[in-house]
């Protein structure tokens, strides 16, 4: 199954300030703040929704095609992704901008001061999917993840025009998009992914009920945090999959991306929706138990054992041949 994953590609620069921001701020001088904080830790993590999803799929033995816009500083990140099975030959490299970057400082009371630089991500609107499909010999699915909004809309329209099956996964961009742009983003999607909050936001912005949304998309997948995942769609009974058992939370960054990676990987193996959500939930658990969206490794024996413990021996037996081949 040939899957192109479009969306953001970014790095996170996370710092820790051992003091309190509140002690450095003077109430009557907030109109001319000029502060510098001496931090005691810096962690640089690879991220971006498309890169996270593609990395997870690579962990499961697939070779996803990453589609997004980056800067010339992407070289090391590219090598990392390619070592983990990701096809980066369709990534657009900007001639003028750096790769998107999130910079955040957290103080001793967990207050944060952060900035997000979109950078090259804004050039995603210039990416055409047809050359990607030609190079791959066709595309079975295009995942349209959070990205430059104009780029997301272009990818959705091109999928409709060219007959590419696509998954709409607007994620955090829903909050920034005008209501009039949300429906064109999801119209005709084979899959629509949101979390519980985003589901309500999407319905509010489009003015559609849950049932009416299913008149525009085929399958709707909603992640419910600790409540698991729900799958609804045309002509199928509601499916609910609980979270994996005995998860020890560490960092929620990229958990939803891990779920999508496992879900699409299992579908590519021919699994049904319930099994796909189970695999997705277990990949999400691996992400949650690590620091960052790409700081985990899937060990086949351990993964299958946890799959059996959480969802039964039949689930593990069905997935085993695919992981062994991977």
C-alpha positions, 0 to 999 in steps of 0.5 A: 500500500503506497501512502503519502503523508503530508503535513508539518515537519518541524523541530522542537527546542525545549529549555528549562528555566530553574526559576520562576518567570513571575519573579522576573516580571514587574507588573508596571513595566510589562509594556516594555519587557526585555528579559533573558533567562539563563536555562539549565537544559536544552532538548532538541526533538524531531517533530511535526505531524507528518514526520511523526506519522511517517516515522511510526509507519517506518517503525512498523516496516512500511516505507511511507512517502513524506511530503512537506516543506523544509529548509536547507537545515533539514539534512540531519533530520532527513538522514534520521528519517531515512534510516527509519524507513521514510521516503524523503524524496518528495520533501520540498526544500525551501531556498529562503526559509528554515525548517519550522521550529517550536522554541519553548522555555518552561519554568519551575512552576511549569509556566511556559514562554514559547514561539513557533516559527512556520518558516518553510512550512508556508511553502507547502502550498506550492507542492503538487501531489501528481509528481509524487504519485508518478514517482511512486507508481500511484498512491493508495492513500494521501494523509493530509495532516496539519500544515500550512492551511492553504497547502492542506486545502490544495492537497484536498482539492487535488485528491478530489480532482485526481481521484486519490483516496485521502484522510483528512487530519486537520488537527490543531489547524482547525482552531485557526481556519475559517469555518468556510474552509473546513468543509472543503478540507474534509469533503470526500475524505475516506477518513476523517481524524480528530480528537474529541475536542476537535470533533466538537470544533469541526461541527461548530465551525461547519454547522453540521451535526455528527450524522451530517458530517458522515454525509461528507466523509466515509469513515470518522475516527475520533481519539478520546484520550484515556477513553480510547478511540471511536470509529463510525461511518457509512454502513458500519456499526460503531466501533470502540477500542479501549487504550492499551493496558498498563501504560506508564505515561511520560510525555503526550507529545505525538501520541495522536500521530503514533495512533495514526501511524499504527492505524494506517500500517494495519490497514495496509496489512489488510486488517479491519478497522477495529484491529487497526485501531488496536495497533494504533493504540499500542503505538500511541502507548509506545509514544506516550511512554517516551520523551517526544514523538520519535524517541521510541523503538518497536520491538516485535516480541514485546509489541506482540505480547502487549497486543495480546495482553491488551486485546487478546491472543487473536489480535496478536496472531493476526498481526504477527506475520506482518511484524515479523516480515517488517 
